[in-house]
Amino acid sequence: MTDPAPAEVPVLLTGATGFIGRHLLARLLRADRPVLALCRDSRALADLAHPRLRVRAGGLEDPECYRPFLTPEVHVMHLAAARGIPGITAQVLRQVNVTATLELARLAARAGVARFVYVSSAFVFGPSTGSPVDETRGVKSREAPTAYIRSRGEALEAMAALAEQGLGLVAVCPTIVFGPDHPRHPNRITGYIRSLVRHRLDLVVGTGSCVRNLVEVEDVVRGILQAEARGRPGEAYILGGEEVTHREFNRIVLDLAGAVPRLRASVPASLALLAARCADLLGRQEEGCGYGAALRVLTTDWRYSSRKAAGELGYSARPFAEGMRRTLEFLGIRP
Ligand SMILES: NC(=O)c1ccc[n+]([C@@H]2O[C@H](COP(=O)([O-])OP(=O)(O)OC[C@H]3O[C@@H](n4cnc5c(N)ncnc54)[C@H](OP(=O)(O)O)[C@@H]3O)[C@@H](O)[C@H]2O)c1
């Protein structure tokens, strides 16, 4: 299915300098869409210069940067978010992912913006305990292990209320995204692939059998554009790919890279947790913001279904191995 993008509709894009945002921006410009990118560093997109691209310098926390550009003609694609990396504070996560995000959505609703595509996270629907989770479960992030997931869930719930008041909101919830990245915003999974192939250490925590859903970045970009064109206002769509365990992930990557592991080992989960707790104590990490929380995510099953996006948007994702081949090629790794 080809991109159903409304060719002349201008886009106000946040998070354009980020991992997914750069891919989306490049795709929009290839389709010759007019884009206004809101960036904290206006020079960060110099390499993507294009006659249809305007860059507006400013942070999400300052509505005066973007308010003049919220008009009924524009479509907003909101990707900017504070990442859940160890060391972040719950206050920054709330400030960017909840307060500033909701202010943007409120002002967009007030300006009569027809389409507001909000990129959230599938993690807000909670972990799986058997079959894959879908959107019918609703947001289940209050008990989530990380403050990042909690912030995303809180914002999505508040956004849904704004949608009931008329905001043309369509939320997309990618699972775990990987693919070609940029030094400014290295992707976590792609960084792990680099290190796995370089060191050839096939290490997992526990049995390495926890299941995660991974999706290649170009599939997510396509899903965002499909949501813009076909998503039902007020609805959320999970954008996922294939399920893999940590052990399978290592094996597939090393096989595709033609590399033989130097060491294959399992770190007992209790030992990993102890090390994570020590690191969090030494680094004075807040609850939900450190390595312990990240480890709880790693040792939980997160299985998701993209059936709703497939049925309503025409979404589909490539097989994991195909996305991985593309990523390895980008990294210059060949068997
Ligand atoms: N990557 C994944 O696996 C994944 C999975 C599910 C959902 N998502 C969601 O998808 C979206 C994009 O993810 P990503 O991986 O591309 O993230 P990313 O690489 O970390 O990029 C984050 C973007 O947000 C911008 N940003 C952060 N704080 C900001 C602020 N206060 N004001 C303005 N801009 C700000 C960053 O700008 P600077 O360049 O100035 O830092 C950057 O452009 C996020 O909402 C993320 O939560 C990602």
PDBQT file of the ligand as one rigid body, heavy atoms in Angstrom, charges set to zero:
ROOT
HETATM    1  N1  LIG A 401      12.463   4.592  20.050  1.00  0.00    +0.000 N 
HETATM    2  C1  LIG A 401      11.572   3.743  20.515  1.00  0.00    +0.000 C 
HETATM    3  O1  LIG A 401      11.832   2.538  20.700  1.00  0.00    +0.000 OA
HETATM    4  C2  LIG A 401      10.170   4.221  20.817  1.00  0.00    +0.000 A 
HETATM    5  C3  LIG A 401       9.193   3.253  21.142  1.00  0.00    +0.000 A 
HETATM    6  C4  LIG A 401       7.907   3.666  21.424  1.00  0.00    +0.000 A 
HETATM    7  C5  LIG A 401       7.597   5.019  21.407  1.00  0.00    +0.000 A 
HETATM    8  N2  LIG A 401       8.557   5.949  21.102  1.00  0.00    +0.000 N 
HETATM    9  C6  LIG A 401       8.181   7.349  21.100  1.00  0.00    +0.000 C 
HETATM   10  O2  LIG A 401       8.382   7.909  19.817  1.00  0.00    +0.000 OA
HETATM   11  C7  LIG A 401       8.777   9.266  19.936  1.00  0.00    +0.000 C 
HETATM   12  C8  LIG A 401      10.091   9.480  19.232  1.00  0.00    +0.000 C 
HETATM   13  O3  LIG A 401      11.036   8.571  19.793  1.00  0.00    +0.000 OA
HETATM   14  P1  LIG A 401      12.571   8.608  19.402  1.00  0.00    +0.000 P 
HETATM   15  O4  LIG A 401      13.122   7.264  19.645  1.00  0.00    +0.000 OA
HETATM   16  O5  LIG A 401      12.726   9.245  18.065  1.00  0.00    +0.000 OA
HETATM   17  O6  LIG A 401      13.133   9.589  20.538  1.00  0.00    +0.000 OA
HETATM   18  P2  LIG A 401      14.508  10.365  20.612  1.00  0.00    +0.000 P 
HETATM   19  O7  LIG A 401      15.475   9.872  19.601  1.00  0.00    +0.000 OA
HETATM   20  O8  LIG A 401      14.910  10.365  22.037  1.00  0.00    +0.000 OA
HETATM   21  O9  LIG A 401      14.114  11.854  20.201  1.00  0.00    +0.000 OA
HETATM   22  C9  LIG A 401      13.411  12.670  21.082  1.00  0.00    +0.000 C 
HETATM   23  C10 LIG A 401      13.064  13.951  20.370  1.00  0.00    +0.000 C 
HETATM   24  O10 LIG A 401      12.337  14.769  21.292  1.00  0.00    +0.000 OA
HETATM   25  C11 LIG A 401      12.969  16.038  21.337  1.00  0.00    +0.000 C 
HETATM   26  N3  LIG A 401      12.770  16.647  22.645  1.00  0.00    +0.000 N 
HETATM   27  C12 LIG A 401      13.023  16.104  23.855  1.00  0.00    +0.000 A 
HETATM   28  N4  LIG A 401      12.720  16.987  24.817  1.00  0.00    +0.000 NA
HETATM   29  C13 LIG A 401      12.259  18.099  24.193  1.00  0.00    +0.000 A 
HETATM   30  C14 LIG A 401      11.788  19.360  24.634  1.00  0.00    +0.000 A 
HETATM   31  N5  LIG A 401      11.731  19.663  25.931  1.00  0.00    +0.000 N 
HETATM   32  N6  LIG A 401      11.386  20.287  23.710  1.00  0.00    +0.000 NA
HETATM   33  C15 LIG A 401      11.454  19.993  22.383  1.00  0.00    +0.000 A 
HETATM   34  N7  LIG A 401      11.893  18.822  21.899  1.00  0.00    +0.000 NA
HETATM   35  C16 LIG A 401      12.297  17.890  22.791  1.00  0.00    +0.000 A 
HETATM   36  C17 LIG A 401      14.446  15.767  21.048  1.00  0.00    +0.000 C 
HETATM   37  O11 LIG A 401      15.058  16.962  20.656  1.00  0.00    +0.000 OA
HETATM   38  P3  LIG A 401      16.627  17.305  20.880  1.00  0.00    +0.000 P 
HETATM   39  O12 LIG A 401      17.316  16.887  19.601  1.00  0.00    +0.000 OA
HETATM   40  O13 LIG A 401      16.666  18.767  21.116  1.00  0.00    +0.000 OA
HETATM   41  O14 LIG A 401      17.096  16.503  22.075  1.00  0.00    +0.000 OA
HETATM   42  C18 LIG A 401      14.293  14.750  19.925  1.00  0.00    +0.000 C 
HETATM   43  O15 LIG A 401      14.002  15.402  18.725  1.00  0.00    +0.000 OA
HETATM   44  C19 LIG A 401       8.856   9.566  21.429  1.00  0.00    +0.000 C 
HETATM   45  O16 LIG A 401       7.648  10.128  21.812  1.00  0.00    +0.000 OA
HETATM   46  C20 LIG A 401       9.041   8.187  22.040  1.00  0.00    +0.000 C 
HETATM   47  O17 LIG A 401       8.599   8.124  23.359  1.00  0.00    +0.000 OA
HETATM   48  C21 LIG A 401       9.836   5.572  20.804  1.00  0.00    +0.000 A 
ENDROOT
TORSDOF 0
